[in-house]
């Protein structure tokens, strides 16, 4: 007979002793009961009791399989729910929009700490006609020059390049914007905090810090026109 595992001293309140599965002489024990009796060896003729015992073991095995399958499905469902919740929270982040405009609806690719993802999208509703947009941002030191594209309502308005540090981009609207529009910014380089700093747990893919989206209006022309009409 093999020897019991003496790696730990038995305690009075401990579970029944369990032998290692690698012990060639002793079958594994669960809750004080041997899973496979010692007499089940090659050449043994199964008795009715042996068959009943094997059936019980198979039933026990399938119950555990079903338990772990249900546990896996429940864990995946919870992970999906948490991911959806995080996405919903992120979509409510307000971008730093200034001027006579309002952010309308959900955003994409902007975080509460000011960082933006490589693809950023926001819906803007003008309160006054928008003639220009000014994008102010910042990129980390030693960041390589990256392409930067601006789209309004899926139409490309600007292709530029941005490097490290503070940058400003001016978009001259080809047509004055009076209705709700979608602004989309795409930066061609990704910044990974976890790769830059091994101690960081930030797994986001980032591109730049978004400091401001300023809408500019032809206020002086409007005021002059109104003054001329009144005169």
C-alpha angles and dihedrals in degrees: 000000000000125000128255118254104263096186090112130032112244116248127212092237096042126113118265113289116279122203124214116267088227093062104112094204105044123055118224117274126217120191090344094308128108112241092208121024117233093242092066096098133138110291095024115136109228117238126207089258090053091052092049090050093049090048089053090051092050091049089050089049094050091047090057091046090053091046093053092044090054090045090052092050092048092048091050091048092051091048091050091049092050092048091050090048092051090048090051092050092048092051090060094058111120117230120221095262118165134182130051093324139097132214106244123200128335127344131215130213100010125114133204093248092060099258119131129207122237087267116044125178133179138168116228129193114200121221089189129022111283116220101167140018125209118201117198121186148144134229128198121269115274090018110156120242109273135187115257121197130188123203129185115194090346092305117118111238102169142017114192142147127243130193135185124318128015119353136181127200124189120204115197105206110230089211124024111260113230102150131058111291139182119238117201125186123191124190118190099215129068126212115206112196093193091055093048094047119031091201093055119104092194104120096176124124105231135182111178145338111261108219101171146348105201123192114208124204134191093246097153093052090049093049092047091049092050091047090051091051092050091050 
